[in-house]
Amino acid sequence: MDGRPLTVLVAAAQEAEVLVLGSRGLGAMTGFLVGSVSQAVLAHAKRPVVVVRPGAWLDAHCLPASDGDAPRKHNDRPVVLGLDLSHPSTELLDHAFDAAAVRRAPLRVIHRWSMPPAFAFDPALLAPEVRDGMATSTATALADELRPWLDKYPEVRVEVDCSVGQPANQLVEASADASLVVVGRRIRRSAIGTHLGPVVHAVLHHATAPVAVVPHA
């Protein structure tokens, strides 16, 4: 097609269920490159975009079955979802649960929460009962957020990982045995810049599994 790659790809994404992009490999220690065009597409596309690293794991058994095909085997490699409770999204949750359902794979939901800034450098200063109360309330909020999707996708086995820490590090680590990592990107009004956010940026550059970036309000 004739035209600027960014313009053509963003227009194609508008009419697609998902847009798939490749990346250039650099090696296990340095991650991989997401080029300027891909970053711009990720920042402007209004539909989910999947970035696939060279050599990414793929097994036909994890793909949806076609009519007349034998039933697919269960896939032990989970779909990993990074969920931010401060900005939950129906688009993000639906994409992750659907991806796990069609792969017949478990869904691992990772949520990381932070201590109050005054205690971030030394959590031991926070009274144990206060820390435990924060952990309980966060876990309850996460369960409430997931409940409608558990009802909608009863066939999906969900594993919840909720604790204090940095989400980017845990998502990159979890990508090692994942079939897909799903993260969200808030849609910005400004047309300037990439606006991918630090977590999405880190996952895109260091995850070993394919990464789906789902835009949401």
C-alpha positions in Angstrom: 0.0 0.0 0.0 1.2 3.5 -0.8 1.5 5.9 2.1 3.4 6.6 5.4 3.7 3.4 7.4 2.2 5.0 10.6 -0.8 6.3 8.7 -1.5 3.1 6.8 -1.1 0.9 9.9 -3.3 3.0 12.2 -6.0 3.1 9.5 -5.7 -0.7 9.1 -6.0 -1.1 12.9 -9.3 0.9 12.9 -10.9 -1.9 10.8 -9.3 -4.8 12.4 -9.9 -7.0 15.5 -6.2 -6.9 16.2 -3.0 -5.6 14.5 0.2 -7.6 14.8 3.7 -6.1 14.6 7.1 -7.6 14.7 10.2 -6.4 16.5 14.0 -6.7 16.1 15.8 -9.1 18.5 18.8 -7.9 20.5 19.4 -10.9 22.8 18.2 -12.1 26.2 20.2 -9.6 28.3 19.3 -6.4 26.4 15.7 -7.2 25.4 14.4 -6.3 22.0 13.7 -3.2 19.9 10.3 -1.7 19.3 11.0 0.7 16.4 9.8 4.2 16.2 7.0 3.3 13.7 5.8 0.5 16.0 5.9 2.7 19.0 3.9 5.4 17.2 1.3 2.8 16.0 1.0 1.5 19.6 0.4 5.1 20.8 -2.2 6.0 18.2 -4.1 2.8 17.4 -7.6 2.5 18.8 -7.6 -1.3 18.6 -5.4 -3.9 20.3 -1.9 -4.3 18.9 0.2 -7.4 19.5 4.0 -7.1 19.3 5.8 -10.4 18.6 9.5 -10.8 19.4 11.6 -12.9 17.0 11.7 -16.5 18.2 8.7 -16.1 20.4 7.2 -19.3 21.6 4.2 -20.5 19.6 2.4 -23.8 19.6 -0.4 -24.7 17.3 -2.2 -26.3 20.3 -2.7 -22.9 21.8 -4.5 -21.5 18.8 -8.3 -21.5 18.4 -9.8 -24.6 16.7 -11.3 -24.2 13.2 -14.5 -25.9 12.2 -13.9 -29.6 11.7 -10.6 -29.6 13.6 -10.0 -31.9 16.5 -10.4 -30.2 19.9 -7.3 -28.3 20.9 -5.3 -29.6 23.9 -5.1 -27.5 27.1 -2.2 -25.1 27.0 -0.1 -24.9 30.2 1.5 -21.6 29.2 -0.7 -18.9 30.8 -2.0 -15.7 29.4 -0.6 -13.0 31.8 -2.6 -9.9 32.5 -1.2 -6.8 34.1 -4.2 -5.1 35.8 -4.1 -1.6 37.4 -7.1 -1.2 39.8 -6.8 2.6 39.6 -7.7 2.4 35.9 -9.7 -0.9 35.3 -10.9 -1.5 31.7 -13.6 -3.7 30.3 -11.7 -3.8 27.0 -8.5 -5.0 28.7 -10.3 -7.6 30.8 -12.3 -8.9 28.0 -9.3 -9.2 25.7 -7.3 -11.1 28.3 -10.1 -13.5 29.3 -11.0 -14.2 25.6 -7.3 -14.8 24.8 -7.1 -17.4 27.6 -10.4 -19.0 26.6 -9.4 -19.5 22.9 -6.0 -20.8 23.9 -7.6 -23.1 26.6 -4.9 -21.6 28.9 -5.0 -20.4 32.5 -5.1 -16.6 33.0 -2.6 -15.2 35.5 -3.7 -11.8 36.8 -0.9 -9.7 38.2 -1.6 -6.6 40.3 1.0 -4.7 42.2 0.2 -2.1 44.8 2.4 0.4 46.6 2.8 1.4 50.2 2.0 5.0 51.2 4.9 7.2 50.0 6.0 7.9 53.6 6.7 4.2 54.1 7.9 3.2 50.6 11.6 3.1 51.6 11.0 1.2 54.8 7.7 -0.8 54.9 8.7 -2.1 58.4 7.8 1.4 59.8 4.1 0.7 58.9 2.2 -1.1 61.6 1.6 -4.7 60.7 -2.2 -4.4 61.2 -2.3 -1.4 58.8 -0.2 -3.2 56.2 -2.4 -6.3 56.5 -5.5 -4.2 56.2 -4.3 -2.6 53.0 -3.4 -6.0 51.6 -6.9 -7.4 52.4 -8.7 -4.4 51.0 -6.7 -4.5 47.8 -7.3 -8.2 47.3 -11.0 -7.7 47.9 -11.1 -4.9 45.3 -9.3 -7.1 42.8 -11.7 -10.0 43.4 -14.7 -7.6 43.0 -13.2 -6.4 39.7 -12.7 -9.9 38.3 -16.0 -11.4 39.5 -18.1 -10.4 36.4 -15.5 -11.9 34.1 -15.3 -15.1 36.1 -19.0 -15.5 35.5 -18.7 -14.7 31.8 -15.8 -17.0 31.2 -16.4 -20.0 33.7 -14.1 -22.2 31.6 -11.0 -20.0 32.3 -8.9 -21.0 35.3 -7.7 -17.8 37.0 -4.6 -17.4 39.1 -4.4 -14.1 41.1 -1.0 -12.6 42.1 -1.6 -9.5 44.3 1.2 -8.1 46.4 3.4 -5.0 47.0 6.0 -4.3 44.3 6.7 -3.0 40.8 4.4 -4.4 38.1 6.8 -4.1 35.2 9.4 -6.4 36.8 6.9 -9.1 37.7 5.3 -8.9 34.2 8.6 -9.3 32.4 9.5 -12.2 34.7 6.1 -13.9 34.2 6.5 -13.6 30.4 9.2 -16.3 30.4 6.6 -19.1 30.4 3.6 -17.1 29.1 1.8 -17.6 25.8 0.8 -13.9 25.8 1.2 -10.9 28.1 -1.7 -8.4 28.1 -1.3 -4.8 29.2 -3.4 -1.7 28.9 -2.7 1.7 27.5 -4.8 4.7 28.4 -6.0 6.7 25.3 -4.6 10.2 25.5 -6.1 13.3 23.9 -2.7 14.7 22.8 -1.5 13.6 19.3 2.1 14.3 20.2 4.4 11.7 21.8 4.1 8.0 22.4 2.3 8.0 25.8 2.9 4.3 26.3 3.6 4.6 30.0 6.6 3.1 31.9 5.0 -0.3 32.6 4.0 -0.9 28.9 7.4 0.4 27.7 9.3 -1.9 30.0 7.2 -5.0 29.1 7.4 -4.2 25.3 11.2 -4.0 25.4 12.0 -6.9 27.8 9.1 -9.5 27.7 10.0 -12.8 25.9 6.4 -13.6 25.0 4.2 -11.7 22.6 2.7 -8.6 24.1 -0.9 -7.4 23.5 -1.4 -3.6 24.2 -5.1 -2.8 24.6 -6.1 0.9 24.5 -8.8 2.0 26.8 -10.4 5.2 28.2 
